[in-house]
Amino acid sequence: MSKVPSSAAGRAFSRAQTDDPANREAHDFYPTHPAATRALLTVEQFDGPIWEPACGDGAMSRVLIDAGHDVVSTDLIDRGYGEGGRDFLMEWSPRAPHIVTNPPFRWAREFGDRALLLTRSPGGKVALFLRLAFLEGIERQRWFANTPLARVWVMSRRVPFARGRAVEAGEGAGVIAFAWFVWEHGHQGSPQLGWLDWKAA
C-alpha cells in the first residue's frame, strides 16, 4: 500500500500541479539548479555566444560562463545580474547565435517563438528548461510540428526549485518533472528523446 503524504507535502504537491497565484512568485522567478545546466552541457555543444534572456540572479549564466562560453545576460527584472529592464518578448535584434534559458512557464511558448525568430542562422540552437508537461496539448502538438525541435532531454530525477531563491544543499527533491527542449535550426524530422541525471552532472 502506498504511503499517504503528509498534509504539508500534499499541499506542496497540489500547488505544483495547479495555478496558484497566492503562492506563485510574481514573475516566475525560480532560479535553475546549476547541475541542471551542467547536465545540458554534457550532451549539447554551442558554437559561439549564448544569450540568456531570463537570467534572474545569474544561476544559469554563471554555469555557462564557467564552461567557457561568452554569455549575454538580460532580464525583464533587475536582480543585480546582467542587464535588467529588457523585455525579451519585445526584442527584435539577435544578440547571440544561441539562446539558453529557463523562461517564465506562463510565457514559455512565447519565449520559444521569440527565441526561434532571433536564432535563425543554420546550426543556431534554442534550449529551454521547461516542465515535461509542456509536451502536452493539441495546440502545442501543432506548434511543435512546425518548429525544428531536435531533442528533448528528460531529467531522470526531479530538479529541486525554491520560490524566488536558489536551492540550498540538502533541501530535498523537486516535485515537478522537467526537461530540456532543444531546437536546432536546420533540423528535420522527429525529435530525439534522451535522459539526463542532474546529480551525475
GROMACS elastic network, one bead per residue, 0.5 to 0.9 nm:
[ bonds ]
;  ai    aj funct       b0    kb
    4     7     6  0.89527   500
    4    10     6  0.87014   500
    5     8     6  0.80211   500
    5     9     6  0.59356   500
    5    10     6  0.57371   500
    6     9     6  0.51836   500
    6    10     6  0.59520   500
    6    11     6  0.85327   500
    7    11     6  0.60917   500
    7    12     6  0.85945   500
    8    11     6  0.51679   500
    8    12     6  0.62422   500
    8    13     6  0.86524   500
    9    12     6  0.50499   500
    9    13     6  0.61250   500
    9    14     6  0.85199   500
   10    13     6  0.51309   500
   10    14     6  0.60722   500
   10    15     6  0.85972   500
   11    14     6  0.50411   500
   11    15     6  0.61468   500
   11    16     6  0.85737   500
   12    15     6  0.51984   500
   12    16     6  0.62565   500
   12    17     6  0.89118   500
   12   175     6  0.81774   500
   13    16     6  0.50364   500
   13    17     6  0.65206   500
   13    18     6  0.89699   500
   13   175     6  0.63009   500
   13   176     6  0.83416   500
   14    17     6  0.52866   500
   14    18     6  0.63840   500
   15    18     6  0.53541   500
   15    19     6  0.70032   500
   15    20     6  0.60314   500
   15    23     6  0.77931   500
   15    24     6  0.87386   500
   16    19     6  0.77934   500
   16    20     6  0.81910   500
   16   175     6  0.68610   500
   16   176     6  0.67203   500
   17    20     6  0.88499   500
   17   175     6  0.88652   500
   17   176     6  0.77900   500
   19    24     6  0.79441   500
   20    23     6  0.56443   500
   20    24     6  0.58248   500
   21    25     6  0.78733   500
   21    26     6  0.80235   500
   22    25     6  0.84254   500
   23    26     6  0.89174   500
   23   163     6  0.86619   500
   24    27     6  0.83321   500
   24    28     6  0.69476   500
   24    29     6  0.89574   500
   24   163     6  0.74688   500
   25    28     6  0.50201   500
   25    29     6  0.59615   500
   25    30     6  0.76995   500
   25   163     6  0.61400   500
   25   164     6  0.63963   500
   26    29     6  0.73631   500
   27    30     6  0.88996   500
   27    77     6  0.83202   500
   27   104     6  0.69966   500
   28   103     6  0.82035   500
   28   104     6  0.51586   500
   28   105     6  0.71097   500
   28   106     6  0.81527   500
   28   163     6  0.81490   500
   28   164     6  0.79217   500
   29    54     6  0.89678   500
   29    56     6  0.69395   500
   29   103     6  0.89888   500
   29   104     6  0.73273   500
   29   162     6  0.89075   500
   29   163     6  0.67183   500
   29   164     6  0.51238   500
   29   165     6  0.77263   500
   30    56     6  0.84338   500
   30   102     6  0.87700   500
   30   104     6  0.87077   500
   30   161     6  0.61862   500
   30   162     6  0.59228   500
   30   163     6  0.52633   500
   30   164     6  0.51849   500
   30   165     6  0.63603   500
   30   166     6  0.73721   500
   31    34     6  0.87770   500
   31    55     6  0.86135   500
   31    56     6  0.69039   500
   31    57     6  0.73157   500
   31    58     6  0.82465   500
   31    59     6  0.61763   500
   31    60     6  0.79192   500
   31   102     6  0.83261   500
   31   161     6  0.69669   500
   31   162     6  0.73308   500
   31   163     6  0.79919   500
   31   164     6  0.68884   500
   31   165     6  0.60114   500
   31   166     6  0.53735   500
   31   167     6  0.78540   500
   32    35     6  0.83796   500
   32    36     6  0.69958   500
   32    37     6  0.76426   500
   32    59     6  0.61635   500
   32    60     6  0.63842   500
   32   102     6  0.71111   500
   32   129     6  0.86360   500
   32   159     6  0.85621   500
   32   160     6  0.84960   500
   32   161     6  0.69508   500
   32   166     6  0.72653   500
   32   167     6  0.84408   500
   33    36     6  0.55907   500
   33    37     6  0.72728   500
   33    59     6  0.72057   500
   33    60     6  0.78592   500
   33   159     6  0.71658   500
   33   160     6  0.70692   500
   33   161     6  0.70736   500
   33   166     6  0.69947   500
   33   167     6  0.68044   500
   33   198     6  0.88766   500
   34    37     6  0.54200   500
   34    38     6  0.63304   500
   34    39     6  0.87100   500
   34    59     6  0.63308   500
   34    60     6  0.63359   500
   34    62     6  0.84265   500
   34    63     6  0.63664   500
   34   198     6  0.88317   500
   35    39     6  0.59830   500
   35    40     6  0.86620   500
   35    63     6  0.85313   500
   35   159     6  0.88435   500
   35   197     6  0.89655   500
   35   198     6  0.52760   500
   35   199     6  0.66493   500
   35   200     6  0.83253   500
   35   201     6  0.57884   500
   36    39     6  0.51302   500
   36    40     6  0.65828   500
   36    60     6  0.87871   500
   36   129     6  0.86974   500
   36   155     6  0.81835   500
   36   159     6  0.73044   500
   36   180     6  0.88953   500
   36   196     6  0.86434   500
   36   197     6  0.82676   500
   36   198     6  0.51448   500
   36   199     6  0.82322   500
   36   201     6  0.76501   500
   37    40     6  0.51490   500
   37    41     6  0.65740   500
   37    59     6  0.89922   500
   37    60     6  0.63549   500
   37    63     6  0.67457   500
   37    64     6  0.76459   500
   37   129     6  0.87613   500
   37   198     6  0.82035   500
   37   201     6  0.87320   500
   38    41     6  0.51706   500
   38    42     6  0.66836   500
   38    60     6  0.89626   500
   38    63     6  0.67510   500
   38    64     6  0.79562   500
   38    67     6  0.84661   500
   38   198     6  0.75352   500
   38   201     6  0.58346   500
   39    42     6  0.53158   500
   39    43     6  0.73072   500
   39   155     6  0.89439   500
   39   196     6  0.64144   500
   39   197     6  0.69453   500
   39   198     6  0.54358   500
   39   199     6  0.83474   500
   39   200     6  0.77587   500
   39   201     6  0.50547   500
   40    43     6  0.57003   500
   40    44     6  0.60319   500
   40    45     6  0.88429   500
   40   127     6  0.88109   500
   40   153     6  0.80086   500
   40   180     6  0.72856   500
   40   196     6  0.77480   500
   40   198     6  0.86508   500
   40   201     6  0.87770   500
   41    44     6  0.51677   500
   41    45     6  0.65435   500
   41    46     6  0.85665   500
   41    64     6  0.83163   500
   41    67     6  0.82762   500
   42    45     6  0.80721   500
   42   196     6  0.88868   500
   42   201     6  0.76820   500
   43   153     6  0.89544   500
   43   196     6  0.87134   500
   44   182     6  0.87844   500
   46    49     6  0.76529   500
   46    50     6  0.76103   500
   46    69     6  0.82006   500
   46    97     6  0.87622   500
   46    98     6  0.70829   500
   46   123     6  0.89428   500
   46   124     6  0.82230   500
   46   125     6  0.74831   500
   47    50     6  0.87248   500
   47    69     6  0.87547   500
   47    97     6  0.81971   500
   47    98     6  0.82607   500
   47   123     6  0.85097   500
   47   124     6  0.84346   500
   48    69     6  0.74090   500
   48    70     6  0.73449   500
   48    96     6  0.75067   500
   48    97     6  0.65549   500
   48    98     6  0.74765   500
   49    69     6  0.62006   500
   49    71     6  0.56965   500
   49    72     6  0.74766   500
   49    95     6  0.85121   500
   49    96     6  0.53375   500
   49    97     6  0.63426   500
   49    98     6  0.66314   500
   49    99     6  0.87437   500
   50    61     6  0.89539   500
   50    64     6  0.82833   500
   50    69     6  0.70449   500
   50    70     6  0.62777   500
   50    72     6  0.62242   500
   50    73     6  0.86211   500
   50    95     6  0.82422   500
   50    96     6  0.53976   500
   50    97     6  0.65294   500
   50    99     6  0.54489   500
   50   100     6  0.66768   500
   51    61     6  0.87079   500
   51    70     6  0.85938   500
   51    71     6  0.56476   500
   51    73     6  0.60968   500
   51    74     6  0.78908   500
   51    94     6  0.89528   500
   51    95     6  0.66067   500
   51    96     6  0.55158   500
   51    97     6  0.78058   500
   51    98     6  0.61454   500
   51   100     6  0.63366   500
   51   101     6  0.80719   500
   52    55     6  0.55199   500
   52    58     6  0.89299   500
   52    60     6  0.77833   500
   52    61     6  0.65597   500
   52    71     6  0.69134   500
   52    72     6  0.60145   500
   52    74     6  0.63336   500
   52    75     6  0.82037   500
   52    98     6  0.88199   500
   52    99     6  0.59554   500
   52   100     6  0.54235   500
   52   101     6  0.53352   500
   52   102     6  0.85241   500
   53    56     6  0.87787   500
   53    72     6  0.77971   500
   53    73     6  0.59300   500
   53    75     6  0.54757   500
   53    76     6  0.82591   500
   53    86     6  0.81253   500
   53    87     6  0.83777   500
   53    88     6  0.61369   500
   53    99     6  0.75837   500
   53   100     6  0.78738   500
   53   101     6  0.65635   500
   53   102     6  0.87719   500
   53   103     6  0.81034   500
   54    58     6  0.88771   500
   54    73     6  0.75143   500
   54    74     6  0.60759   500
   54    76     6  0.72002   500
   54    77     6  0.86169   500
   54    88     6  0.78455   500
   54   101     6  0.61804   500
   54   102     6  0.67125   500
   54   103     6  0.60368   500
   54   104     6  0.79571   500
   55    58     6  0.51628   500
   55    59     6  0.71780   500
   55    60     6  0.67804   500
   55    61     6  0.65482   500
   55    73     6  0.56445   500
   55    74     6  0.57314   500
   55    75     6  0.55946   500
   55    76     6  0.89967   500
   55    79     6  0.87442   500
   55    81     6  0.74368   500
   55    82     6  0.71076   500
   55    83     6  0.88111   500
   55   101     6  0.72696   500
   55   102     6  0.81735   500
   55   103     6  0.89992   500
   56    59     6  0.72376   500
   56    60     6  0.85753   500
   56    73     6  0.87441   500
   56    74     6  0.80167   500
   56    75     6  0.63282   500
   56    76     6  0.86680   500
   56    77     6  0.73629   500
   56    78     6  0.75746   500
   56    79     6  0.58872   500
   56    80     6  0.81744   500
   56    81     6  0.68762   500
   56    82     6  0.82139   500
   56    84     6  0.88614   500
   57    60     6  0.84921   500
   57    61     6  0.87260   500
   57    78     6  0.85854   500
   57    79     6  0.55790   500
   57    80     6  0.65046   500
   57    81     6  0.53637   500
   57    82     6  0.81243   500
   57   165     6  0.86281   500
   57   166     6  0.89057   500
   58    61     6  0.50047   500
   58    62     6  0.57830   500
   58    63     6  0.85687   500
   58    73     6  0.76679   500
   58    79     6  0.86873   500
   58    80     6  0.86497   500
   58    81     6  0.58198   500
   58    82     6  0.73278   500
   59    62     6  0.57056   500
   59    63     6  0.69039   500
   59   166     6  0.78920   500
   60    63     6  0.53935   500
   60    64     6  0.64701   500
   60    65     6  0.87755   500
   60   100     6  0.84859   500
   60   101     6  0.73878   500
   60   102     6  0.83280   500
   61    64     6  0.51372   500
   61    65     6  0.61091   500
   61    66     6  0.85312   500
   61    71     6  0.65637   500
   61    72     6  0.81650   500
   61    73     6  0.67512   500
   61    82     6  0.89963   500
   61   100     6  0.88646   500
   61   101     6  0.87387   500
   62    65     6  0.50464   500
   62    66     6  0.59973   500
   62    67     6  0.85418   500
   62    71     6  0.86912   500
   63    66     6  0.50643   500
   63    67     6  0.62748   500
   63    68     6  0.89157   500
   64    67     6  0.51080   500
   64    68     6  0.67058   500
   64    69     6  0.56165   500
   64    70     6  0.78095   500
   64    71     6  0.70940   500
   65    68     6  0.51452   500
   65    70     6  0.62102   500
   65    71     6  0.64321   500
   66    69     6  0.72811   500
   71    96     6  0.82606   500
   72    82     6  0.76203   500
   72    83     6  0.86227   500
   72    95     6  0.73316   500
   72    96     6  0.74166   500
   73    81     6  0.76480   500
   73    83     6  0.62625   500
   73    84     6  0.87431   500
   74    77     6  0.86314   500
   74    78     6  0.85256   500
   74    81     6  0.80455   500
   74    82     6  0.52989   500
   74    84     6  0.57768   500
   74    85     6  0.78484   500
   74    86     6  0.61718   500
   74    87     6  0.84938   500
   74    88     6  0.80998   500
   75    78     6  0.65633   500
   75    79     6  0.82410   500
   75    81     6  0.86587   500
   75    82     6  0.73645   500
   75    83     6  0.63178   500
   75    85     6  0.62389   500
   75    86     6  0.53747   500
   75    87     6  0.67297   500
   75    88     6  0.73099   500
   76    83     6  0.84670   500
   76    84     6  0.55857   500
   76    88     6  0.71584   500
   77    80     6  0.89918   500
   77    83     6  0.87433   500
   77    84     6  0.52952   500
   77    85     6  0.56240   500
   77    86     6  0.76225   500
   77    87     6  0.85912   500
   78    81     6  0.69658   500
   78    82     6  0.78365   500
   78    83     6  0.69230   500
   78    85     6  0.62318   500
   78    86     6  0.88354   500
   79    82     6  0.81698   500
   79    83     6  0.89707   500
   79    84     6  0.71602   500
   80    83     6  0.83009   500
   80    84     6  0.78426   500
   81    84     6  0.75793   500
   83    86     6  0.69867   500
   84    87     6  0.86857   500
   86    89     6  0.88360   500
   86    90     6  0.81486   500
   86    91     6  0.79711   500
   87    90     6  0.54754   500
   87    91     6  0.67333   500
   88    91     6  0.51357   500
   88    92     6  0.86945   500
   88   111     6  0.75256   500
   88   114     6  0.76994   500
   88   115     6  0.86671   500
   89    92     6  0.84886   500
   89   110     6  0.71365   500
   89   111     6  0.66147   500
   89   113     6  0.89814   500
   89   114     6  0.62890   500
   89   115     6  0.88117   500
   90   114     6  0.84859   500
   91    94     6  0.79724   500
   91   114     6  0.78437   500
   91   118     6  0.83661   500
   92   114     6  0.84009   500
   92   117     6  0.83621   500
   92   118     6  0.70918   500
   93   118     6  0.67770   500
   94    97     6  0.73761   500
   94   115     6  0.89538   500
   94   117     6  0.85255   500
   94   119     6  0.67309   500
   95    98     6  0.86608   500
   95   118     6  0.79161   500
   95   119     6  0.88091   500
   96    99     6  0.71343   500
   96   118     6  0.82967   500
   96   119     6  0.74392   500
   96   124     6  0.89879   500
   97   118     6  0.79471   500
   97   119     6  0.54032   500
   97   120     6  0.78479   500
   97   121     6  0.68621   500
   97   123     6  0.83719   500
   97   124     6  0.53223   500
   97   125     6  0.71932   500
   97   126     6  0.89569   500
   98   115     6  0.84828   500
   98   118     6  0.86037   500
   98   119     6  0.61147   500
   98   123     6  0.87839   500
   98   124     6  0.53672   500
   98   126     6  0.58115   500
   98   127     6  0.81223   500
   99   115     6  0.65450   500
   99   116     6  0.86604   500
   99   118     6  0.85644   500
   99   119     6  0.74227   500
   99   124     6  0.83458   500
   99   125     6  0.64284   500
   99   127     6  0.62759   500
   99   128     6  0.81219   500
  100   125     6  0.80778   500
  100   126     6  0.58771   500
  100   128     6  0.59628   500
  100   129     6  0.81188   500
  100   182     6  0.89821   500
  101   126     6  0.83488   500
  101   127     6  0.65138   500
  101   128     6  0.52533   500
  101   129     6  0.63637   500
  102   105     6  0.81651   500
  102   108     6  0.86009   500
  102   127     6  0.84959   500
  102   128     6  0.56054   500
  102   130     6  0.66831   500
  103   106     6  0.83971   500
  103   107     6  0.69711   500
  103   108     6  0.57568   500
  103   111     6  0.67085   500
  103   112     6  0.88034   500
  103   128     6  0.69683   500
  103   129     6  0.72665   500
  103   130     6  0.76114   500
  104   107     6  0.54518   500
  104   108     6  0.60269   500
  104   111     6  0.83634   500
  104   130     6  0.89791   500
  105   109     6  0.82842   500
  105   130     6  0.70807   500
  105   131     6  0.79132   500
  105   134     6  0.89762   500
  106   109     6  0.80809   500
  106   110     6  0.87551   500
  107   110     6  0.52370   500
  107   111     6  0.60569   500
  107   112     6  0.85888   500
  108   111     6  0.50851   500
  108   112     6  0.61701   500
  108   113     6  0.87242   500
  108   128     6  0.82725   500
  108   130     6  0.76619   500
  108   134     6  0.85596   500
  109   113     6  0.61720   500
  109   114     6  0.86007   500
  109   134     6  0.89476   500
  109   140     6  0.83636   500
  109   143     6  0.89918   500
  110   113     6  0.51017   500
  110   114     6  0.61911   500
  110   115     6  0.84400   500
  111   114     6  0.51776   500
  111   115     6  0.58803   500
  111   116     6  0.84649   500
  111   128     6  0.87095   500
  112   115     6  0.51016   500
  112   116     6  0.60846   500
  112   117     6  0.85256   500
  112   126     6  0.77407   500
  112   127     6  0.89157   500
  112   128     6  0.76207   500
  113   116     6  0.53121   500
  113   117     6  0.62493   500
  113   118     6  0.87788   500
  114   117     6  0.50276   500
  114   118     6  0.62414   500
  114   119     6  0.87688   500
  115   118     6  0.51123   500
  115   119     6  0.62081   500
  115   120     6  0.89191   500
  115   125     6  0.89517   500
  115   126     6  0.64938   500
  116   119     6  0.52648   500
  116   120     6  0.64354   500
  116   124     6  0.87370   500
  116   125     6  0.81581   500
  116   126     6  0.67381   500
  116   147     6  0.83406   500
  116   148     6  0.89041   500
  116   183     6  0.80001   500
  116   184     6  0.89136   500
  116   185     6  0.81741   500
  117   120     6  0.61261   500
  118   121     6  0.87539   500
  119   122     6  0.84911   500
  119   123     6  0.88791   500
  119   124     6  0.55132   500
  119   125     6  0.68700   500
  119   126     6  0.74377   500
  119   185     6  0.77871   500
  120   123     6  0.83075   500
  120   124     6  0.63208   500
  120   125     6  0.86681   500
  120   185     6  0.63708   500
  121   124     6  0.53280   500
  121   125     6  0.88679   500
  121   185     6  0.68001   500
  121   186     6  0.86312   500
  122   125     6  0.87689   500
  122   184     6  0.79233   500
  122   185     6  0.52622   500
  122   186     6  0.57030   500
  123   184     6  0.58861   500
  123   185     6  0.52690   500
  123   186     6  0.63927   500
  123   187     6  0.83107   500
  124   183     6  0.82636   500
  124   184     6  0.57510   500
  124   185     6  0.54513   500
  124   186     6  0.83718   500
  125   182     6  0.68113   500
  125   183     6  0.55218   500
  125   185     6  0.64613   500
  126   149     6  0.89708   500
  126   181     6  0.79391   500
  126   182     6  0.56172   500
  126   183     6  0.50533   500
  126   184     6  0.65698   500
  126   185     6  0.86400   500
  127   180     6  0.63750   500
  127   181     6  0.55388   500
  127   183     6  0.64221   500
  127   184     6  0.87570   500
  128   179     6  0.82983   500
  128   180     6  0.56985   500
  128   181     6  0.52417   500
  128   182     6  0.65744   500
  128   183     6  0.86633   500
  129   178     6  0.69629   500
  129   179     6  0.58724   500
  129   181     6  0.63624   500
  129   182     6  0.88385   500
  130   133     6  0.80941   500
  130   134     6  0.66697   500
  130   177     6  0.87020   500
  130   178     6  0.55780   500
  130   179     6  0.56485   500
  130   180     6  0.63324   500
  130   181     6  0.70671   500
  131   134     6  0.55640   500
  131   135     6  0.83237   500
  131   176     6  0.69860   500
  131   177     6  0.58511   500
  131   179     6  0.61202   500
  131   180     6  0.85759   500
  132   135     6  0.61444   500
  132   136     6  0.83034   500
  132   154     6  0.72444   500
  132   155     6  0.87713   500
  132   176     6  0.81866   500
  132   177     6  0.55175   500
  132   179     6  0.53783   500
  132   180     6  0.84444   500
  132   181     6  0.89724   500
  133   136     6  0.54865   500
  133   137     6  0.87503   500
  133   177     6  0.76840   500
  133   178     6  0.79698   500
  134   137     6  0.78178   500
  134   140     6  0.78317   500
  135   140     6  0.70307   500
  135   141     6  0.73461   500
  135   144     6  0.86865   500
  136   139     6  0.86795   500
  136   140     6  0.67728   500
  136   141     6  0.71953   500
  137   140     6  0.52536   500
  137   141     6  0.60890   500
  137   142     6  0.87761   500
  138   141     6  0.50135   500
  138   142     6  0.64174   500
  138   143     6  0.86528   500
  139   142     6  0.52381   500
  139   143     6  0.61976   500
  139   144     6  0.86645   500
  140   144     6  0.59027   500
  140   145     6  0.84305   500
  141   144     6  0.52147   500
  141   145     6  0.63073   500
  141   146     6  0.89930   500
  142   145     6  0.52120   500
  142   146     6  0.67832   500
  143   146     6  0.54084   500
  143   147     6  0.66708   500
  144   147     6  0.51976   500
  144   148     6  0.76784   500
  144   149     6  0.66391   500
  145   148     6  0.78810   500
  145   149     6  0.80396   500
  145   190     6  0.83896   500
  146   149     6  0.85983   500
  147   150     6  0.89198   500
  147   183     6  0.75247   500
  147   184     6  0.89961   500
  147   185     6  0.86649   500
  147   187     6  0.89790   500
  148   182     6  0.86633   500
  148   183     6  0.53133   500
  148   184     6  0.57441   500
  148   185     6  0.59171   500
  148   186     6  0.69229   500
  148   187     6  0.53509   500
  148   188     6  0.64570   500
  148   189     6  0.80905   500
  148   190     6  0.86574   500
  148   191     6  0.81946   500
  149   152     6  0.80192   500
  149   181     6  0.73675   500
  149   182     6  0.60459   500
  149   184     6  0.64923   500
  149   185     6  0.85048   500
  149   187     6  0.73232   500
  149   188     6  0.83887   500
  149   189     6  0.86464   500
  149   190     6  0.75433   500
  149   191     6  0.56871   500
  149   192     6  0.87188   500
  150   181     6  0.80680   500
  150   182     6  0.58501   500
  150   183     6  0.51053   500
  150   184     6  0.58999   500
  150   185     6  0.87309   500
  150   187     6  0.61262   500
  150   188     6  0.77112   500
  150   189     6  0.79530   500
  150   190     6  0.69761   500
  150   192     6  0.61742   500
  150   193     6  0.88579   500
  151   180     6  0.80713   500
  151   181     6  0.62132   500
  151   182     6  0.51670   500
  151   183     6  0.68666   500
  151   184     6  0.85487   500
  151   190     6  0.85875   500
  151   193     6  0.58454   500
  151   194     6  0.74975   500
  152   179     6  0.65533   500
  152   180     6  0.56914   500
  152   182     6  0.61609   500
  152   183     6  0.88853   500
  152   191     6  0.69230   500
  152   192     6  0.63116   500
  152   193     6  0.50731   500
  152   194     6  0.62900   500
  152   195     6  0.81520   500
  153   156     6  0.89769   500
  153   178     6  0.87793   500
  153   179     6  0.52956   500
  153   181     6  0.65113   500
  153   182     6  0.79900   500
  153   192     6  0.84661   500
  153   193     6  0.61295   500
  153   195     6  0.50694   500
  153   196     6  0.62012   500
  154   157     6  0.87158   500
  154   177     6  0.80043   500
  154   178     6  0.64134   500
  154   180     6  0.64682   500
  154   181     6  0.85854   500
  154   193     6  0.75920   500
  154   194     6  0.61708   500
  154   196     6  0.59954   500
  154   197     6  0.85557   500
  155   158     6  0.63722   500
  155   159     6  0.74573   500
  155   177     6  0.70375   500
  155   178     6  0.58124   500
  155   179     6  0.53685   500
  155   180     6  0.77831   500
  155   194     6  0.88255   500
  155   195     6  0.57921   500
  155   197     6  0.58077   500
  155   198     6  0.68405   500
  156   159     6  0.89690   500
  156   177     6  0.83262   500
  156   178     6  0.86993   500
  156   179     6  0.88194   500
  156   195     6  0.59416   500
  156   196     6  0.57656   500
  156   197     6  0.53673   500
  156   198     6  0.78337   500
  157   173     6  0.80377   500
  157   174     6  0.83211   500
  157   177     6  0.78151   500
  157   178     6  0.87628   500
  157   196     6  0.81323   500
  157   197     6  0.61173   500
  157   198     6  0.70356   500
  157   199     6  0.79482   500
  158   173     6  0.61662   500
  158   175     6  0.64334   500
  158   176     6  0.62265   500
  158   177     6  0.54004   500
  158   178     6  0.67687   500
  158   197     6  0.89941   500
  158   198     6  0.85905   500
  159   173     6  0.62890   500
  159   175     6  0.77773   500
  159   176     6  0.74902   500
  159   177     6  0.74194   500
  159   178     6  0.71097   500
  159   198     6  0.74361   500
  160   167     6  0.67531   500
  160   171     6  0.77907   500
  160   172     6  0.67994   500
  160   173     6  0.50167   500
  160   175     6  0.73049   500
  160   176     6  0.83271   500
  161   164     6  0.89541   500
  161   165     6  0.81996   500
  161   166     6  0.71903   500
  161   167     6  0.59155   500
  161   173     6  0.83976   500
  161   174     6  0.62256   500
  161   175     6  0.86484   500
  162   165     6  0.56544   500
  162   166     6  0.61644   500
  162   167     6  0.55848   500
  162   168     6  0.88380   500
  162   174     6  0.89564   500
  163   166     6  0.80856   500
  163   167     6  0.88567   500
  165   168     6  0.89875   500
  167   170     6  0.86319   500
  167   171     6  0.68200   500
  168   171     6  0.59336   500
  169   172     6  0.79736   500
  170   173     6  0.87330   500
  174   177     6  0.79073   500
  179   195     6  0.84707   500
  179   196     6  0.85352   500
  182   191     6  0.89082   500
  183   187     6  0.78248   500
  183   191     6  0.88172   500
  184   187     6  0.55936   500
  185   188     6  0.87128   500
  187   190     6  0.88547   500
  187   191     6  0.87649   500
  188   191     6  0.84534   500
  196   199     6  0.89486   500
  196   200     6  0.82944   500
  196   201     6  0.85401   500
  197   200     6  0.53860   500
  197   201     6  0.67786   500
  198   201     6  0.51199   500
